[in-house]
Amino acid sequence: MKTVNVNLPHHRYDILVGRGLFQDAAASTALGQAVAGRRCLLLTDTNVGPLYADAATRMLLDAGATACTTATICAGEQSKNLDTVADLYHQAVAAGLDRKSIVVALGGGVVGDISGFVAATYMRGIPFVQIPTSLLALVDSSVGGKVGVDLPEGKNLVGAFHQPELVLADVELLKTLPERELACGLAEVAKYGVIMDAALFDLLSETADRLNGLDLDLLETVVAWCCRLKAEVVIEDEKEAGRRAILNYGHTFGHAIEALGDYTALNHGEGVAIGMGMAADLAVALRMWDETPVLRQDALLRALRLPTQWNLSGVTAADILANMYRDKKVLSSVLRLVLPREIGHVHVVPCQENELIRKAIEGRRAKP
């Protein structure tokens, strides 16, 4: 088991990365420090609950929780809304949760985001624990305390910063992850290589087949590596006042593509992968980058079974650009885009070159 420390000025917690953490004594001890003597609301979804909710409940009770009530939401981004949150508040009250109780997220990024937002706002804030079950959640959404839900107008427009007490990142749980969702998480892994660590990028390029084949030993190493990179950024800039914005590489484009596909045509990782291509092409147009690293990035994404082009019926490049202006990172009507300068380094660039942005989007449209 590997431990990644997140030491913020006001709060510290550990990310435990390993295999078989549900049966690990050290993981149980760490969990006990968070849940002992507390009532738990275990929040999961219709995909994950049947697989792991019973085992998670036993683990929580063995770790000293006084009671554990399971709340199950429908799997998918469509559940990530204020109606779901309101229903979960009612379930928390019915379960007898008070200000000393705790929420435990058992699921992927949607479950983690909703759980954290419920915990941040119920009774003005109670603690929560993350038990991520998707690769995307393991390497990204479970770490750093950004929690929230979507509005019809856009993704993650309502939210808070609420750090977990503990993250249990068990790569064994990836055995039940669908192939498409594994690739979704690998998009975020590739993102870390481009924005922060050329050595990670090289490792991914050399081992794509093993990652696709669910090599758990390699995935344990890669997950811990990504968590350390994200922890470094979060410690420096918890509330995205500066450097943390680099983690949004590909996301402003990607979120717009997801939204215009009604969150069903493309999943998050697929949108991010396409968005990374658009950002790379824009960087070339702005003479920040050249074609060679763009080709390397595209090659890695394709090797990880991710798309690099889009094709949404009835959607134009102008539609995607217009939706990007709903992004919460827009300041004074100016897009702030994360653009690469070399593999391992990116910059946040205020960009008003709308025609170049539109061309970068159009250039990634799949040819009929």
Buried (B, 14 or more C-beta within 10 A) or exposed (E): BBEBEBEBEEBEBBBBBBBEBBEBEEBBEBBBEBBEEBBBBBBBBEBBBEBBBEEBBEBBBEBBBBBBBBBBBEBBBBBBBEEBBEBBBEBBEEBEBEEEBBBBBBBBBBBBBBBBBBBBBBBEEBBBBBBBBBBBBBBBBBBBBBBBBBBEEBBBBBBBBBBBBBBBBBBBBBEEBEEEBBBBBBBBBBBBBBBBBBEBBBBBBEBBEEBBEBBBEBBBBBBBBBBBBBBBBBBEBBEBEEEBBBBBBBBBBBBBBBBBBEBEBBBBBBBBBBBBBBBBBBBBBBEBBEEEBBEBBBEBBEBBBBBBBBEBEEBBBEBBBBBBBBBBBBEEEEBBBBBBEEBBEBBBBEBEBBEBBBBBBBBBBEEE
